[in-house]
Amino acid sequence: MENIHFFEEDISFQLEEPNIIINWVQQIINQHQQSLEEINYIFCSDSYLLNINQEYLNHDTFTDIVTFNNSEESNKIESDIFISIDRIKENANSYNKSFEHELYRVMIHGVLHLLGFDDKTEEEKSVMREKEEACLSLLNIK
């Protein structure tokens, strides 16, 4: 049974290589000595994610990702990760990256939060970017 699931809300979106992504995410979690219980990736629109941001986090801003840590035990990963495909497209364009690169960066960004990495300070942001790039280097797609 797979512990990583992909859903879509209010948009139509399918990952190109779901099994490769599942193995990659599992590999990253294993490298950090954590146990994967379940991750649900929910791909959605800007407006859908804005609504979640407002309702659950009291943030009135667009964002590319919202990660809910549903685990009640340390060292166990259980989460719902909402990702705005609209925002991924816009960010990829802004950063001059491919859509896939930006998507995978954001997907692993959520996992890194679950593994204990934060990005509130400039130093934390720098470490997060390094971790994202290290994780992306392990992904063998295209």
Buried (B, 14 or more C-beta within 10 A) or exposed (E): EEBBEBEBEEEEBEBEBBEBBBBBBBEBBEEBEBEBBBBBBBBBBBEBBBEBBEEEEEEEEBBBBBBBEBBEEEEBBBBBBBBBBBBBBBBBEEEEBEEBBBBBBBBBBBBBBBBEBEBEEEEEEEBBEEBBEEBBEEBEEE
